[in-house]
Amino acid sequence: MNAVTGMTSKPSPGRRRLPRSLKELTPSNTFDPGAFFREMVWKPFRTRRQGHHRFFRPPKLSEGEVALTWIGHASFLIQFTDLNVLVDPNFANWLFLLKRLRRAGLHLKDLPSAELVLLTHAHFDHFHKPTLRRLPSPRIAVVPWGVADLTRGLGFDRVLELEWWESFTRHGLKVTLTPAKHWGARTLGDHHRGYGGFLLEHQGRRLFHAGDSAYFDGFKEIGDRYAPEIALLPIGAYYPEGMRNVHLGPDDAVQVFHDLRARWLVPMHYGTFRLSFEDMEEPPARLRDLAQVAGVGNHVRILEEGVPTVF
């Protein structure tokens, strides 16, 4: 593990206090119990789950090629000729009261073994213990600071915690935890856990998975340091406007794409779980339109769940 001091510093947990209202239960300050139940629970409960599991066909890769398989939400399988990496795997049909509205792109039993599992933060839609418990082993988990204790009993052979800008290197692969504008608490009084994105470097390729984040100047710093070729960027859960305190919208993702100086924009974090009030089909449609206006429409790759795409 190699620590690198960066301009963007780790946030201080601050002093703990009880929330003064239900809106303070999340940093977005938009929580309304009635609207939450109606839009996130009742309507999805009455909505038929879409999509289907595909039979997974491993891609044939040459040295230097990378295949991305979008499982759904923020979950990806990243494959090189000699390495499989999972990021935020989640095969849940339910997250407590939240229904999965699109099936995972493949069956968990068909998932190839991954030597490395990257977990961007401890939120239940990104850190799903039942999924992690069922993954084939042996495997290594890489997590932000303060998250390792949540991996106990999940079958990992080794768990590494990183601070922002710290890196883990193994067999030619380098993984760096990058800053984000989000939060990492798993429970209400849980303020010590970290969060971030991951920069992967292997076989001459650079990929960036942003995890969860609002827009902030840190993306420019990531671009200056790494200029990743492929950027996996969240585009959903941005309405009402207060959600942008912690999430990107499609317009933000286009700006982040420019800040990173990336070649390909692969959207994620939409269409799987209803986490906000915009229409489920709106984020990718808006992204296409905005990317065309910005002159980067040919650089957006919208993946189909369960279908490997070679870059």
Secondary structure, DSSP 4 states (H G I P E B T S, - for coil): -B----SSPPPP-------SSGGGGSTT----HHHHIIIIIIHHHTSPPB--PBPP-PPP--TT--EEEEEETTEEEEEETTEEEEES----SEETTEEBSB--SB-GGGPPP-SEEE-----TTT--HHHHHHS-SS-EEEEETT-GGGGTTS--SEEEEE-TT-EEEETTEEEEEE--SS---SSTT-------EEEEEETTEEEEE--S----THHHHHHHHH--SEEEEE-----SGGGGGT---HHHHHHHHHHHT-SEEEEES-SSB--SSS-TTHHHHHHHHHHHHTT-GGGB--PPTT--EE-
